[in-house]
Amino acid sequence: MGVFRRIAGILCLLVGLVIVLLAITLAAVLHFNAPPADSVSGEILFEVREGESALAVGKRLEEEGLIKNRNFWYLLARIDKEYIKTGTYLLEFPQSQLALRSVLVSGRQLQLRVTIPEGVTLKKAGHILEEAEICPAGDFLDASVDPAMLEAYGIKGPSMEGFLYPETYFFPKGYPADKVVQVMADTFRQRLEAIDPKWAGLNADEIYRRVIIASIVEREYRVDEEAALMAGVFYNRLKIGMALQSCATVEYIITEIQGKPHPEVLYTRDTEIRDPYNTYIRPGLPPGPISAPGETALRAAFSPEASDYLYFRLVDASAGRHYFSRTLDDHIKAGRLYVKGGGGR
């Protein structure tokens, strides 16, 4: 009986020690896991830098007074093998180390709101993205001309111009440029599917042709209901080999190719610029799209309104309305009436 009592006593002692150790461990975990007593309160931007180790992140968190102890942070990293993700996070403080680590390994980064307007070019979109701190403009342009990217989306031209949908997006700060391009290109396909479910049955050349028309219409129309009629005029001109004579293509040459400020007025010398994009002197379509067409312009290019019109002219600048005509004489007469009425483009 004495032996059993001694064994029982030892077991009780061991159990007691285990309980004490567990209690001490639990107390230590609760202590170090809790935010510092003088922790800041509110939202803080915190960046996990490229190639930064968990230990380095813990050191910075401790130095900034956001956690109590870097060693406990490192211990969590050794226990949980999932890596923290590079990026910029909007963190709510005070919060425990476990909760903080959960956010950083999840990759739920701060999402920045950026709007790419309809009718912008790749260059302008790149500047907008750079100003929003999404990605450098140069990286965006490089990704937009990457042959692998163009092949993946079946684009026949030299760039993604016209195939990145203008929309309001939410991207993490410092998001990879190629991922930005992919998101915008995927959005373009989704919107086009809603506009014309049969688009995927067209060959790549025909899709490219229609997107070029859409990009021109985007820069020409002002009233939604006139867009499809404008597209019809351009298709009518193409059928008979007539020059499109779009001011928007000349503006594209001046601003995007020559790098000059947007002109207030186009002169004869502008419409005579020797460039493949000049649809005044070169029949047919320009080499590629000149802007990012939105829903209205895409719908117009893929479902143009049938007519026998060959001309249109702005006749109400305030309302943005155009006069459509079949003959050059009518077109000229409309211009005279417009000038007589005091209008101006």
C-alpha positions, 0 to 999 in steps of 0.5 A: 500500500505504501508503494501505491501511495508514493506513486499516487503522490508522485502522479499528483505532484506531476499533474500539479506541475503540469497544471502550474506549467500550463497556467504559467504558459497560458498566462504568458501567452495571454500577456504577450499576445495582448496589445501593449497597454499604451497601444495606439487606437485606430486604423494604421497603414502597415506595409510588409516589404518585399522579401521581409522576414517574419522576424524583421516584421516583428521587430518593426511592429515592436519598435512602433509600439504595436506589439509587446514582444517580437520574440513571441511574434517569431514564436508564432511564425515558427509554430504556424508555417504560413508566410505573411504576405507582401503588401500594404494593410489597413490594420485596426488597433489595438488588437492581439498578435494572433489577430494581427498575424491572421490578417498579414497571412491572409493577404487581405490588403488595403484596397485602393479605389481607382477610376479609369474613365471611358475614352482614355488611352493606355498612357493616360490609364497608366498615369492614373494608376501610378497616381493612385499608387497601384502600379508604376505607369511604365510597368503597366505599359510594358504589361500592355504590350507583352506578346504573351499577354496579347496572345493570351487574349487573342489580340491582333494588335501591338498592344492592349489599347482598347481592350482594357475596360474603363471602370472603377476598380479596387486594387491593393497598393503596389499591385503587380502591373500584369495582374492589373492588366489581366483584371481590366482585360477580363472585365472587358470580356465580361462586359462585351459578353453582356453587350453581345453574347455572340462576340466570341464567335467572331474571328480575331480580325473582326473583333479587332476591327469592331473595337477600333470603331468603338474606340473612335465612336467613344471619342466622337459621340456626346449623346448616347442615342447617337452612338449607334448611328455614328458607328453606322456612318463609319461602317458605311464609309468603310464599305465604299472606301471613303475616308472616315475623317475622324477628328478623334484620330488626329487628336490621338496623333497629336497627343499620344504619338507626338506627345503634345497638349490636346488641341483646342481646335484642329486646323488643316495642317493637323488633318494633313499630318502624315501618319497611319492614324490620320483617317483624313488622308488614309482610307480605312481603319487606323492601325489600332484602337485610339481609346478605351471604349465603354458600354455605349460605344461598344454596343454601337460598334457591335450593333450599329444602327443601319442607315444610308448616312455618310456624314454627321456634324455637330450642330448643338454644342451645349446638347452635344447633338449632331446632324446626320446627312446622306450627301456632302451638299446637305452636310455643308448646308448643315454647317452653314446653318450651324455657323449662322445660328451662332454655334461653334465646335 
